[in-house]
Amino acid sequence: MKLSRQFTVFGSAIFCVVIFSLYLMLDRGHLDYPRSPRQEGSFPQGQLSMLQEKIDHLERLLAENNEIISNIRDSVINLSESVEDGSRSSQGNFSQGAGSRLLPSQVSLQVDPKDCVFASQRGSQHPDVQMLDVYKLIPFDNPDGGVWKQGFDIKYEADEWDTEPLQVFVVPHSHNDPGWLKTFNDYFRDKTQYIFNNMVLKLKEDSSRKFMWSEISYLSKWWDIIDIPKKEAVKSLLQNRQFEIVTGGWVMPDEATAHYFALIDQLIEGHQWLEKNLGVKPRSGWAIDPFGHSPTMAYLLKRAGFSHMLIQRVHYAVKKHFALLKTLEFYWRQNWDLGSVTDILCHMMPFYSYDIPHTCGPDPKICCQFDFKRLPGGRFGCPWGIVPEVVSSANVHSRAELLLDQYRKKSKLFRTKVVLAPLGDDFRYSEYSEWDLQFRNYEQLFNYMNSQTELNVKIQFGTLSDYFDALDKADAAERRKGRSRFPVVSGDFFTYADRDDDYWSGYFTSRPFYKRMDRIMESHLRAAEIIYYFALKQAQKYKIHKFLSSPYYAALTEARRNLGLFQHHDAITGTAKDWVVVDYGTRLFHSLIGLEKIIGDSAFLLILKDKLTYESYSSDSFLEMDLKQKSQDSLPQKNVIQLSKKEPRYLVVYNPLEQDRNSVVSICVSSPKVQVFSDSGKPVEVQVSAVWNNAVTVSGQAYEVSFLAHTPPLGLKVYKILESDSSNSHLADYAVYNDRTEESKVFKIKNVINAQERITLENSFVMVQFDKSGLMEKIITKEDGKHHEVKVQFSWYGTTSRRDKSGAYLFLPDGNAQPYFYTALPLIRVTHGRIYSEVICFLEHITHKVRLYNVNGIEGQSIEISNVVDIRNLYNREIAMRISSEINSENKFYTDLNGYQIQPRLTMKKLPLQANVYPMTTMVYIQDAEYRLTLLSAQSLGVSSLISGRIEVIMDRRLMQDDNRGLGQGVHDNKITANLFRILLEKRSGIDTQEEMGSVGYPSLLSHLTSSFLNHPVFPMTVQAEFSSTAKLLHEFPPLLSSLPCDIHLVNLRTIQSKVGSGYSDEAALILHRKGFDCQFASRDMGLLCSTTQGKILVQKIFNKFTIESLTPSSLSLMHSPPDAQNISEISLSPMEISTFRIRLR
């Protein structure tokens, strides 16, 4: 028997080699590139028609052999499984569902040793300023600084500008939040449209007047309603540099809780709109209101072609430290940069706010007198009690000297004699009268100052780029000597405090329901973008008019814009009024529905055998998602698939990741007697679990079916589901502790009142032990048999009794967290199954689930935790999940920034508790010399490590009062909120103590891939019952020849807009990210068929179903192309690099 099996495997392998050789011969023919190593011109047209014939021939051959190959593959897999099962059974069974029987063991992942060099190197050029060191240096004692309360007294000598006059740029601007106290539409109606209308009129009156704008969401809305003369006037103002677009993103995004996918997407959306409608390319970044600043944003701006940027909301003590050292202007360099390629010149505003009282100089009571909207008789005045005066010939001398004194003092904080003085505030210049009041009074002051040569000042209106141009000119002499007068700074600017101990760490968690919804929206948008572009190419090839004329691209554009709007620093942050939050949520919800239709219809077209039959199907949607969300504030629920014994139902599984993938798929069906068949007709091993109506009642109408789906990268796989009496599906077993449940006719349920045995779950990687409350307390790693104390507990924070209390922005706790107490042991439900096992613990405010997958590969190596949190009946409470371990992490922990990079953190005793809370977008970890414990997250939340070995994540907050930052309300619109995590415990090896001291960290490859699985789940879709019998489907649709290298992530494949009209072009933006990873961890048993390749990908080896017509490099947001941009035959990425390419497929 064993011999015949070996012959089967050997024969199968030979057959596969023959088929693959045929494939390679044809493949070589259909993309035989010129021999130039990197650059080439366009592909010769004559060859293309010949090559197309060969491709068609290849497709026919593959179609004929597809069934045979599928059968052979399944035979080999089944054979391997049975061999593995045999060897496993001889080792003894750990417990129910313990052996990971679902995947053959994979060979070790191939990591090229050269790919490990990057993470082990320390920067060859150390920055002048490292923010971790700055935090160690600053005493945080907050003495009274006099007129500049948070600073110090500034002095100067009268003759300092005799040789080089002071150059002042007064920069008029208006900060327009796309939603905060009003919705986006209401602000536009009441304020923003008038700002634009007035700008066109008032700037035309005098060519020396300037104005600046950043939020394209508003500009686009206004553009759609204005006439052609107004549009021409705007273009004219841009051309003569009176009007400047800064940053040019869809919004001014939050930088703590936003994911880099969405940050890039809103930047592209804004820049694409500008290119099409105005033909301008922003070159300076302007971020005056995000609550803390991330180096990720600096990197993205640099990659988009920016050379300068400005930030404002930085901890007041950090501002003072930088002002004392005159380092407020600096080159911001990434922590991981081994050279200086990421350097971007950054200006940090020195004072408390971006409003006029805090921008002309250190004394707000003087600066406020030069905000001419506050003149007596207006709606608001100066809180310092001295009112502005209209400038006249009688007082111009004294007013000019008073203002110039402030400009001079401000200039003493910088290294050049060029001063930036912003002139604006929230929704300023909406009234016609303000334009006259500000411009006319300042014009008189300018005229006087410029005419008095003894004042040694040159003052004018300017834009941000005017200022930076003058700054570059001032630094030119130093740069010619091979150096700059500006220092290099690395690190980030979190956590922000604007005064006293008022740290803005509350918003890292506020409105967590929508922070989770944001990530679901991101995964849907990315998945839709990729599959839509593939479907579009097929629709063009087969001339499927129904698809080509559909409104899908318009729906994609709307989804991009709704996601972009939500990245605004009062949206994803959870810091807007209740009804504004509902407006954001409704936009996301409607776009989710639209994206599901795009994914479903695109997948249906791609999986149809005969594409032309697509035209004949008429339905709202061909494929139905397995999850449905009923409203913008409810959790998604699973659809129940109605099965029958006669007609099978087809399940199409879409894998939006660039890796060949084995993932557990769970769907709900109408019968427990079910069979699932693979594409080749072989039955697939399944687990049937109960669907519970509540904690103790089993549903009689629905059953959960789980199985391991093997899906190609970015591709589709079809499974068949049938109700069958001969089903040999494995039924999950249940044990219910501390309560009683009714008997089930289908499932074996054991009621346990006084448990003697310890509750455990296990697979081939770990065993997890639980305490009597159903909470995890120990992980035993199978690799070395070690016992690790890893305890999960819950805790509460209250709020302080001080005047300022916790609110949407601020976290001001009443001391350390208190344990979450319960008087009786909670109900615990334990599931043991073949595919997964889990423990669910029902607490009053949390339903806490720990799940272990019995899978060899990515999903089996981490522990899934999901919490459904409901604190709607509480008063001034914040609920946290605490993970305590024996890891000796001391006061150091690591959080990610925007899902892009890792930032080491130090918990400091000299800072209050709330200052030691940091944003986590996708992960946090602690480590010692032996182990690393990582918590991976599917939503952004606030996180801390207040005690060695502990990770604490704040999951929700309900606060009854405003925190006096302008919102005017507390946070009490809480929803039932789902949080999803994975815990990963990894053994470290080969530790470099020098590296441990460094200012950078990297996840392991396993951690990266686990995060990808968590954030980009597969999409199971059922073919509508009415089409099940008529639709002839392919078994699978594999668009790639193979997985991309393990460390390269396809960020997006985004169809580019057409140059005219509102439709799409032939091109897409291919955005790739090469991840930096730590090699001090084993990479075996990941179940992945990929390797690392030093960031190199041969272009002709990417796609399977498509031909690449062109592939050219571009800047990140498509604004710029290299002057010699030509087709490339090899993509080459450095570690951490994110690059965009313009790609055209057919």
GIPE-V134573 format. One record per residue. N is the residue number from 1. PHI is phi in whole degrees, 0 to 359 (none if undefined). Layout:
BEGIN
n: (N/N)
phi: (PHI/PHI)
END
This chain:
BEGIN
n: (1/2/3/4/5/6/7/8/9/10/11/12/13/14/15/16/17/18/19/20/21/22/23/24/25/26/27/28/29/30/31/32/33/34/35/36/37/38/39/40/41/42/43/44/45/46/47/48/49/50/51/52/53/54/55/56/57/58/59/60/61/62/63/64/65/66/67/68/69/70/71/72/73/74/75/76/77/78/79/80/81/82/83/84/85/86/87/88/89/90/91/92/93/94/95/96/97/98/99/100/101/102/103/104/105/106/107/108/109/110/111/112/113/114/115/116/117/118/119/120/121/122/123/124/125/126/127/128/129/130/131/132/133/134/135/136/137/138/139/140/141/142/143/144/145/146/147/148/149/150/151/152/153/154/155/156/157/158/159/160/161/162/163/164/165/166/167/168/169/170/171/172/173/174/175/176/177/178/179/180/181/182/183/184/185/186/187/188/189/190/191/192/193/194/195/196/197/198/199/200/201/202/203/204/205/206/207/208/209/210/211/212/213/214/215/216/217/218/219/220/221/222/223/224/225/226/227/228/229/230/231/232/233/234/235/236/237/238/239/240/241/242/243/244/245/246/247/248/249/250/251/252/253/254/255/256/257/258/259/260/261/262/263/264/265/266/267/268/269/270/271/272/273/274/275/276/277/278/279/280/281/282/283/284/285/286/287/288/289/290/291/292/293/294/295/296/297/298/299/300/301/302/303/304/305/306/307/308/309/310/311/312/313/314/315/316/317/318/319/320/321/322/323/324/325/326/327/328/329/330/331/332/333/334/335/336/337/338/339/340/341/342/343/344/345/346/347/348/349/350/351/352/353/354/355/356/357/358/359/360/361/362/363/364/365/366/367/368/369/370/371/372/373/374/375/376/377/378/379/380/381/382/383/384/385/386/387/388/389/390/391/392/393/394/395/396/397/398/399/400/401/402/403/404/405/406/407/408/409/410/411/412/413/414/415/416/417/418/419/420/421/422/423/424/425/426/427/428/429/430/431/432/433/434/435/436/437/438/439/440/441/442/443/444/445/446/447/448/449/450/451/452/453/454/455/456/457/458/459/460/461/462/463/464/465/466/467/468/469/470/471/472/473/474/475/476/477/478/479/480/481/482/483/484/485/486/487/488/489/490/491/492/493/494/495/496/497/498/499/500/501/502/503/504/505/506/507/508/509/510/511/512/513/514/515/516/517/518/519/520/521/522/523/524/525/526/527/528/529/530/531/532/533/534/535/536/537/538/539/540/541/542/543/544/545/546/547/548/549/550/551/552/553/554/555/556/557/558/559/560/561/562/563/564/565/566/567/568/569/570/571/572/573/574/575/576/577/578/579/580/581/582/583/584/585/586/587/588/589/590/591/592/593/594/595/596/597/598/599/600/601/602/603/604/605/606/607/608/609/610/611/612/613/614/615/616/617/618/619/620/621/622/623/624/625/626/627/628/629/630/631/632/633/634/635/636/637/638/639/640/641/642/643/644/645/646/647/648/649/650/651/652/653/654/655/656/657/658/659/660/661/662/663/664/665/666/667/668/669/670/671/672/673/674/675/676/677/678/679/680/681/682/683/684/685/686/687/688/689/690/691/692/693/694/695/696/697/698/699/700/701/702/703/704/705/706/707/708/709/710/711/712/713/714/715/716/717/718/719/720/721/722/723/724/725/726/727/728/729/730/731/732/733/734/735/736/737/738/739/740/741/742/743/744/745/746/747/748/749/750/751/752/753/754/755/756/757/758/759/760/761/762/763/764/765/766/767/768/769/770/771/772/773/774/775/776/777/778/779/780/781/782/783/784/785/786/787/788/789/790/791/792/793/794/795/796/797/798/799/800/801/802/803/804/805/806/807/808/809/810/811/812/813/814/815/816/817/818/819/820/821/822/823/824/825/826/827/828/829/830/831/832/833/834/835/836/837/838/839/840/841/842/843/844/845/846/847/848/849/850/851/852/853/854/855/856/857/858/859/860/861/862/863/864/865/866/867/868/869/870/871/872/873/874/875/876/877/878/879/880/881/882/883/884/885/886/887/888/889/890/891/892/893/894/895/896/897/898/899/900/901/902/903/904/905/906/907/908/909/910/911/912/913/914/915/916/917/918/919/920/921/922/923/924/925/926/927/928/929/930/931/932/933/934/935/936/937/938/939/940/941/942/943/944/945/946/947/948/949/950/951/952/953/954/955/956/957/958/959/960/961/962/963/964/965/966/967/968/969/970/971/972/973/974/975/976/977/978/979/980/981/982/983/984/985/986/987/988/989/990/991/992/993/994/995/996/997/998/999/1000/1001/1002/1003/1004/1005/1006/1007/1008/1009/1010/1011/1012/1013/1014/1015/1016/1017/1018/1019/1020/1021/1022/1023/1024/1025/1026/1027/1028/1029/1030/1031/1032/1033/1034/1035/1036/1037/1038/1039/1040/1041/1042/1043/1044/1045/1046/1047/1048/1049/1050/1051/1052/1053/1054/1055/1056/1057/1058/1059/1060/1061/1062/1063/1064/1065/1066/1067/1068/1069/1070/1071/1072/1073/1074/1075/1076/1077/1078/1079/1080/1081/1082/1083/1084/1085/1086/1087/1088/1089/1090/1091/1092/1093/1094/1095/1096/1097/1098/1099/1100/1101/1102/1103/1104/1105/1106/1107/1108/1109/1110/1111/1112/1113/1114/1115/1116/1117/1118/1119/1120/1121/1122/1123/1124/1125/1126/1127/1128/1129/1130/1131/1132/1133/1134/1135/1136/1137/1138/1139/1140/1141/1142/1143/1144/1145/1146)
phi: (none/298/296/296/296/297/299/300/298/297/298/299/297/299/301/299/298/299/299/293/298/302/299/296/301/291/300/294/291/278/217/272/282/302/282/303/295/236/246/200/276/286/286/296/294/301/292/299/293/298/294/298/299/295/297/300/298/300/300/295/299/295/298/295/267/303/296/297/297/301/298/297/299/296/298/297/297/297/299/299/297/292/296/296/300/300/290/293/296/288/273/91/267/291/193/301/70/279/286/282/266/270/222/295/298/265/291/302/293/273/253/293/306/295/285/266/294/304/293/271/276/263/309/285/239/288/291/290/229/247/299/298/289/301/297/291/284/289/282/53/264/54/286/286/266/90/299/266/308/263/238/203/282/251/237/209/264/296/265/295/250/296/272/223/294/288/247/244/248/267/247/289/206/222/269/245/288/283/106/191/274/231/286/308/295/292/300/299/297/272/229/296/300/286/300/296/300/293/303/301/288/283/290/293/291/207/290/274/280/228/204/222/216/236/275/288/306/286/299/296/295/291/303/292/246/262/273/296/303/294/298/295/297/296/299/294/296/293/294/267/64/278/240/232/266/251/59/76/282/298/218/264/283/295/246/261/255/279/272/297/302/286/298/294/296/288/290/298/300/294/291/295/297/296/300/286/262/236/66/249/235/302/230/233/268/222/228/264/233/301/269/111/228/250/296/302/296/299/296/296/295/300/292/277/104/278/246/219/207/227/230/228/278/234/316/301/286/291/302/297/300/294/294/299/266/55/248/292/245/206/273/270/244/292/308/272/287/277/233/218/291/264/300/222/287/237/252/259/294/277/253/299/215/265/282/297/302/244/233/274/177/285/256/295/289/277/302/299/290/249/256/282/285/266/302/307/98/278/283/213/243/260/293/275/90/251/271/294/239/295/281/221/296/286/243/299/299/291/292/297/293/297/289/299/301/292/300/296/296/297/296/290/270/238/263/236/258/247/240/257/232/300/229/180/189/295/51/284/69/279/259/306/295/295/303/293/299/289/293/291/293/293/299/294/297/298/301/293/300/293/276/265/299/292/282/52/221/237/234/199/287/207/252/299/290/302/297/295/298/293/295/300/296/295/267/301/299/295/294/295/275/87/219/237/282/263/284/256/239/232/124/233/237/235/265/285/229/262/195/47/258/274/268/270/257/290/290/300/243/315/51/294/305/280/295/290/298/302/286/297/298/298/293/292/295/299/298/293/303/294/288/295/295/297/294/299/295/292/296/291/296/263/54/269/299/302/284/295/264/285/276/298/293/297/292/297/299/296/296/302/287/290/294/301/301/287/281/307/287/239/254/299/290/77/242/248/298/308/288/288/300/298/297/300/299/295/297/298/298/296/290/301/298/297/292/298/292/299/298/297/289/294/297/298/298/291/268/291/294/255/301/294/288/306/299/276/273/236/198/297/203/282/244/247/296/282/248/226/258/275/208/291/240/242/279/295/239/279/286/261/275/280/259/219/279/273/256/287/256/256/248/257/253/254/257/278/269/278/250/304/221/247/229/284/250/238/230/255/230/271/219/279/266/223/234/242/243/284/300/267/93/279/293/254/293/230/243/256/242/284/259/258/289/208/300/237/245/272/287/259/256/224/221/264/248/239/207/269/260/256/236/286/299/57/243/239/222/254/238/248/239/218/283/208/290/273/300/251/293/275/271/290/256/231/230/248/255/66/192/240/233/294/289/247/285/254/254/272/237/252/267/240/265/248/289/262/279/286/281/224/234/201/225/283/259/220/242/243/250/237/274/291/270/84/256/299/228/207/240/251/276/291/304/236/72/284/262/240/286/226/260/258/221/240/213/245/243/260/239/295/267/294/297/279/242/302/209/303/268/268/249/231/286/267/122/294/294/260/299/280/263/217/282/254/297/286/294/235/240/251/249/240/216/283/265/212/228/206/237/243/241/260/264/298/250/219/256/250/239/243/236/236/269/272/228/281/131/306/291/277/268/238/253/274/237/231/241/256/253/221/245/292/257/256/227/50/229/233/250/234/255/243/243/251/218/266/295/272/273/56/252/248/214/227/238/275/246/62/71/253/214/257/241/296/233/240/279/247/291/285/256/292/310/294/284/267/262/232/284/236/267/231/197/219/216/234/202/227/295/256/224/237/247/245/253/262/231/262/204/280/210/277/218/213/220/283/228/307/85/241/240/231/238/274/263/199/215/233/230/269/229/287/255/61/239/104/290/79/199/271/241/222/257/300/245/289/241/258/245/234/221/227/253/231/248/234/276/264/212/62/284/258/295/299/296/300/282/290/253/213/215/223/289/286/298/298/295/304/288/297/298/297/299/291/270/230/293/288/249/276/227/259/291/308/306/294/261/305/274/262/286/265/249/291/286/203/230/259/286/255/292/198/300/289/308/302/262/249/251/277/292/196/228/253/301/273/295/282/288/234/73/252/268/255/258/280/264/226/268/265/249/239/231/267/274/277/222/268/269/278/225/293/241/276/57/277/71/247/256/218/222/250/224/56/76/254/225/285/301/288/259/273/260/257/269/227/254/276/279/205/212/231/292/213/288/307/257/72/289/234/238/303/302/254/302/226/299/248/256/220/269/227/242/278/303/78/290/247/227/247/232/275/236/232/254/215)
END
